[in-house]
Amino acid sequence: MKLTQLLCLVFLCGLPVLGAATKSYKCSKINEAGFCFVENVVIPEMADVEKLELPKHQILLIKSGFIPNFSKEIYAHLNGVKLLHMYNNTSIRKLCIGKSNLSEINVQRNGLLEFDVEPVENRELKMLTIIHNAITAIPKNIRFLEGLEKLFLYNNSLEYVDLELFANATSLKVLSLYDNRIKVLDSRIGLRFPHLQTLSLSKNKLVYIPHLAKGFPMLNAISLRKNPWNCRWLRTAIAHIDAHSIQIARKDVVCRDHWVGDICCYRTVVDFLLDQQEERAEQDRRELAAISQQNLELKHLVERLAETVQKLENGNKM
């Protein structure tokens, strides 16, 4: 068939022109827990989002696929979904937490490098889990997740965490940051998490936690192991933890420096100098106390002698 004849058939003779096909995904299985498993979800370009059809199932688990940019536009195709899980074989490099009716998002082992949050107030999302990935920073827009109750960011590559970012999540009960590279846990005086019960910080590079006593008044469980804690701070912290019956989850097994309870800590040159200063101050206090006691005893002796002299003088007059 000649080219001109083919063009006639397609454009003039009414034959349909093939458009972009809708990408419709179904549940490969639904397990006893109610999870709808969806496999090989591929959304390589933004243009593919418009053609997307996902199951309108309450619990959706994307088991495998390739979604390099999980953008906010995808959430429009999650109507009816409350819990979204994306595991292991689903490759995602960038994730946006979009405004939706989702109450839980769970992203595990996806090679995720960064995530962001749509800058719109979100009180629906109660639980966010981004674990076993490679994120290096927490976005400032996480402050828009005002309904968060549980936040799991463990086993990533975080080095700095500003607790101010979670200030709007006044119902936050669990904050899990263990197994990162956190050197600084930043905070400010007066910042409080009135409902936080569990704080997990093991396996980081932390030296101290700012405002531990006043910042977490309802804390009942904390994990501290495998951090280079400052010994002076740790002694104060453990005293507070013991006084308020806060449970320490898992203890250190080995320690190359000093123990405070069952947690390892490290002394710096500054600590050594401050300890020496405190020892000298304590010795001065003991010496002053001894001198005061001696002065008191001398005073009593002088008073007794004065009484004896007075009696003698009165006897002589008689």
Secondary structure, DSSP 8 states (H G I E B T S, - for coil): --HHHHHIIIIIS---------EE---SEE-TT--EEE--EE--SGGGTTTEE----SEEEEEEEE-SEE-GGGGGG-TT--EEEEEEEEE-SEEEE-SSS-SEEEEESS---EEEE-SS---S--EEEEESS------GGGGG-TT-SEEE--SS---EEEGGGGTT-TT--EEE--SS---EEE--TT---TT--EEE--SS--S--TTHHHH-TT--EEE--SS-EEHHHHHHHHHHHHHTT-EE-S--S--SSEEETTEEEE--HHHHHHHHHHHHHHHHHHHHHHHHHHHHHHHHHHHHHHHHHHHHHHHHH-
